[in-house]
Amino acid sequence: MTTSPPRVLVATAVPAERDAVARAFPGAVRKALRPGVTLHRTADDGWDLIAAGVGPALAAASTAAALTAAALDRVPYDLVVSAGIGGGFAPEAPVGSLVVADAITAADLGAETADGFLPVTELGFGTVTHHPPAGLVAEAAAATGARPGTVLTGSTVTGTAARAGLLRARHPRALAEAMEGFGVAEAAAAHQVAVLELRAVSNPVGPRDRAAWRIEDALAALTTGFGKLAPVLRSWNPHE
């Protein structure tokens, strides 16, 4: 028995990232308007791209809008991919490299106490981490050369060495930092849809130095990485 390729929603933060992903696919991209979100549909049937917005809240809202519209249209997605550029923790994730999340973690969701930071889970509610399917992460890493590890989500980008050190102390497996992955994962979890996160590193996590950012190089790496990732996702069976 043959199965159809999974339907995939790719959520980026901004149009430049969305367009970088789109360049990995042949053919024209067409727009499809849905309440609260604009889909960009590739010629490769079953792939929709959205520029979901910056930050976990807007990313969650836009992703949820797309997931709800698909469910109401009776063509639900099988996988949501949070994709884009981000900061990398040196030396494990240098500028230009790719990171695929085996854990998508909210770095600042919790409470500050006299004894230090407590994640929301230790306060007795919510979650701070979503885990993509392990087999899919392994296949994505093998196909793209991406390093698997934790990708942190924060509402504020790290801009100091002290903050970078604090994050590494709290999250020793962290390889990258971005602003949308956890929001996308929360929306996917609400719809019981699997999630994956792929980040191309544009700058080191640490002191803010715009001159050291390599955004165009990271966008090019994202295009190349997605070109290698797409066959993996097409053959992935969400029911295994």
N, C-alpha and C positions, 0 to 999 in steps of 0.2 A: 504494500500500500504506500502510495506517495503522499507526502504532506506538503502543504503550501509553505513558502518561506514566511518567517515571522514578520508581522507588521511592526515597524520600528519608528519611534518618535525620537528625534535628536533635538535636545534643548541646549542652546548656547545662550550666552548673556547678551551679546550685541550682534548687529548685522555682519560686522567684519568676520566674526567667528563662524556665523551661519554660512556665509559665502565661502569661507575656506573649506568647510565640510562639503558644500555643494560642488566645489571644483573636483572632488574625488569621484563624482558621478558623471557619466556621459549624458549629453542631451540637455535640453532646456528645463528650467525650473518654473513651475507655474504657481500662482497664488490661489489660495482657497480661504475665504473669509469664514470664520466661525465666531460665535459670541465671545468676546474677550481675548481673541487671539487670531493671528494670521498665520496660516500654514503655508510653507513653501514646499511643494511636492516635486520630487525628482521624477525623471522619466523612468527610473527603476521603480516599478510598481511596489507600493507598500512602505516607502520611506517618506516621512514628513519631517521637515525641519522648522524650528521656530527660534526666533530671537526672543527669549523669555524675559529678558530684563536683568538688571544688575542687582545682586543681593538675594538672600534666601527667600525673603517674603514674596517679592515679585516673581521670582523664578518658580516658586511653588504655585502661586496663583495662575500664572500663564500655563504651566504644565498641567495643572488640574483642569483648566478650561479645555485644553486640547484633548485630554483623556476623557472628560465627560462628553464632549461633542462626539468623539469616536464611538463611545459606548452607546450613546443615543442613536447614532447612525447604524448601529449593529455591526460595526467593523472595528472592534476594540484592538488596541495595540497589545503586542506581546512583550515588548521591551521598550524602556526609555533609557536613552543615553545622554548623560550630562557631558557636554564636550566643550572644550575651549582652551584658552591659555591660562597660565597661572604661575605663581612663584614656586621655586624648587628649593628644597633644603640641601645645601651643599654639605659634603661633596657627593652624596648619593644621587642627587637629581640635578645635574648641571644644566645650564642654559642650552636649549636646543633638544634636550632629551624628552622622552615621553614617559608618563606615569599612568598606570591603570590602577584604579582603586580596588583593593580587596576589602577595604572598610571606608565608608563615607561618614565622617564624624563632624558634628557641630562642635567647634572648638570653644565657643563662649556661651553655650546654653546652660545656664545654671545660676549659682549665687556665690558672691564673694562673702567669706566669713572670716572671723578672727584667726581661724586655723588654715585659711587658704581657700582656694576655689573648690566648690562642690558642683559636679555635673548634675543635671536635672534628675538623672536616674537615682542618684544618692539622696535626693530630696523626696523620693517616693513616687514619682510620676514621670510619664513621657519616656523618650528614648534619645540617645545622643549619637547612635551609630546604626547605619544600615549596611548589610553585607550583600554585595552582588553575588550571583551564582559562582561558586568556586571554580567549577569546570570551565565556565565561560571566561573568567578572569585569566585562567591558565592559558587557554587557547588564544585569547587576545594578546597576552604578553608574548607568547611564542611567535605569533604572526607579525606583530608590529615592532618587537624589540623593546616594548615598554617595560619599565620596572614595576612590579606589583608592590603595593604598600598602602598605607593610610593617606587619604586626601582629606585635609581639614577644610571646613567651611567656616568662614567668619564674616561678620557684617563690617568689620574694619580690617583693611589690609595691613599686615605687619610693616612697620617702618623703622624699627630700631633693633639693634643687636640684642638688647635685653629682652624684648618681647619674643624674638626668635628663639632665644635660649629657653625662655619660660615654656613656650609651646613644645619644644623638643623634650623638655623635662616631663611635661604632662603626657606627651604622646610620642614615645620613643621610636615608634615605627612610622612616624609621619614623613612623607616624601615630598608632598606638595601642599600648597594652600591656594584656595580660590574662594569665591563668594556665593556660589549657586548650588553646588552638588547636593548638600543636605536638603535644601528646599525642594529640589527636583525629586530626590529620593522619598521625601515625605509624601509628595503628591502621588508618586508611583505606589507607595505602600498603601495609601488610602484606597487605591483602585486594585490592589493585589496584583500589580504588574512588576516584573523584575526590573532592576535598574543596573546600569553600568556607568562608570565615569572615566573619561580619558582626558588627560591634560598634557599640553605641550608647554614646556617650561620657557618662559620669556625673561625671567629675572630671578636672582637669588632672593630667598626670604631673609630679610634683615634690613639694614639701613637703607632708607629710600634714596635711590640714585637713578633718576630718570635716564641719565646718559648711559647707564649700563644695561638698560632694557633692550631686548632684541625682539620686538613685537612681530615685525615682518618675518623674521626667521622662524619664530614660533608658529605663526600662522601657516607658513610653508610646511613645517613639520607636522602640523595638524592635518593638512590636506593629504600629505604622503601617508601618515599614519592611518587616516580613515580609509584611504584606498586599499590598504592592507587589511584593515579590520572588517570591511564590508563583506568579503567572502565568508569570514568566520561567522558573522551574524546571519547571513543568508542560510547557512547550513545548520545553525543552532536550532535544537529542538526544545522549546520551552517546557515540554511535558516530560522530559527525561529527568 
